[in-house]
Amino acid sequence: MPKIIYVYQEEIECDCGNTSFQSGFFACLEDGSLVEPTIDSGWDGLYVCMECDQIFKYAD
């Protein structure tokens, strides 16, 4: 399972250089698979970088 990086600012910027204004980030499960962010989907607030598959979560 990929390491989850916690984000403390509003905009995510991945180490690969990707931002939400480029390829972006999409809701995912812990294994990185894309998911529709709904209550029934099991989504836990994770986002995957569409360039390098790094997973992020906004810190509480």
C-alpha positions, 0 to 999 in steps of 0.5 A, spaced: 500 500 500 502 506 498 504 511 503 499 517 505 502 524 505 498 528 509 496 535 506 496 542 511 495 547 506 489 548 501 492 546 494 496 540 493 502 540 490 505 533 489 513 532 489 512 530 481 510 537 480 503 536 479 498 540 481 490 541 481 491 546 475 495 540 471 493 533 471 490 534 478 488 529 483 482 524 484 478 521 490 481 514 491 481 508 496 487 506 500 490 502 494 490 508 489 484 505 485 479 511 483 472 512 487 466 516 486 466 520 493 460 518 496 458 516 503 456 509 500 463 508 496 468 507 502 471 513 500 475 516 506 478 523 504 484 520 500 486 523 493 491 520 488 496 524 484 494 522 476 501 523 474 505 519 479 500 515 484 502 518 490 496 518 495 494 524 499 489 526 505 488 533 508 490 533 515 484 534 520 
